[in-house]
Amino acid sequence: MRYIKAADVLPEELLREVQRYADGAYLYIPRISENRLSWGDRTRSKEETAQRNRDIYARFQAGEGPRELAGAYFLTEKTVRRIILAQRKARGGGDGSGE
């Protein structure tokens, strides 16, 4: 997000009205809901995280334990277990019991 000068984009009358409420303050103006981007839409973060999670699950299926995976990916064991459970559910593999 970058800052822009209100005087450069707002009509003078509207600027004066805003100044009545927030003179000199920094304002955050939220995006119109139709213009909002989901997390990761601007970057590849969403895709990269999904791939990481698939990799974790594949390594888990190959025999690596949550503790080893947590160390390899700099995550907590609890996070690794959540990823494994989510991947298992996504593949129709049940509730995750029996890890």
MODELLER restraints for C-alpha pairs under 7 A, 6 or more apart:
rsr = mdl.restraints
at = mdl.atoms
rsr.add(forms.Gaussian(group=physical.xy_distance, feature=features.Distance(at['CA:6:A'], at['CA:15:A']), mean=6.94, stdev=0.5))
rsr.add(forms.Gaussian(group=physical.xy_distance, feature=features.Distance(at['CA:7:A'], at['CA:15:A']), mean=6.74, stdev=0.5))
rsr.add(forms.Gaussian(group=physical.xy_distance, feature=features.Distance(at['CA:40:A'], at['CA:46:A']), mean=4.63, stdev=0.5))
rsr.add(forms.Gaussian(group=physical.xy_distance, feature=features.Distance(at['CA:53:A'], at['CA:83:A']), mean=6.20, stdev=0.5))
rsr.add(forms.Gaussian(group=physical.xy_distance, feature=features.Distance(at['CA:56:A'], at['CA:69:A']), mean=6.81, stdev=0.5))
rsr.add(forms.Gaussian(group=physical.xy_distance, feature=features.Distance(at['CA:57:A'], at['CA:84:A']), mean=5.53, stdev=0.5))
rsr.add(forms.Gaussian(group=physical.xy_distance, feature=features.Distance(at['CA:57:A'], at['CA:87:A']), mean=6.58, stdev=0.5))
rsr.add(forms.Gaussian(group=physical.xy_distance, feature=features.Distance(at['CA:66:A'], at['CA:77:A']), mean=5.62, stdev=0.5))
rsr.add(forms.Gaussian(group=physical.xy_distance, feature=features.Distance(at['CA:66:A'], at['CA:80:A']), mean=5.92, stdev=0.5))
rsr.add(forms.Gaussian(group=physical.xy_distance, feature=features.Distance(at['CA:66:A'], at['CA:81:A']), mean=6.43, stdev=0.5))
rsr.add(forms.Gaussian(group=physical.xy_distance, feature=features.Distance(at['CA:67:A'], at['CA:77:A']), mean=5.64, stdev=0.5))
rsr.add(forms.Gaussian(group=physical.xy_distance, feature=features.Distance(at['CA:69:A'], at['CA:80:A']), mean=6.99, stdev=0.5))
rsr.add(forms.Gaussian(group=physical.xy_distance, feature=features.Distance(at['CA:70:A'], at['CA:76:A']), mean=5.38, stdev=0.5))
rsr.add(forms.Gaussian(group=physical.xy_distance, feature=features.Distance(at['CA:70:A'], at['CA:77:A']), mean=5.28, stdev=0.5))
rsr.add(forms.Gaussian(group=physical.xy_distance, feature=features.Distance(at['CA:70:A'], at['CA:80:A']), mean=6.06, stdev=0.5))
rsr.add(forms.Gaussian(group=physical.xy_distance, feature=features.Distance(at['CA:85:A'], at['CA:96:A']), mean=5.22, stdev=0.5))
rsr.add(forms.Gaussian(group=physical.xy_distance, feature=features.Distance(at['CA:88:A'], at['CA:94:A']), mean=6.60, stdev=0.5))
rsr.add(forms.Gaussian(group=physical.xy_distance, feature=features.Distance(at['CA:88:A'], at['CA:96:A']), mean=6.68, stdev=0.5))
rsr.add(forms.Gaussian(group=physical.xy_distance, feature=features.Distance(at['CA:89:A'], at['CA:95:A']), mean=6.55, stdev=0.5))
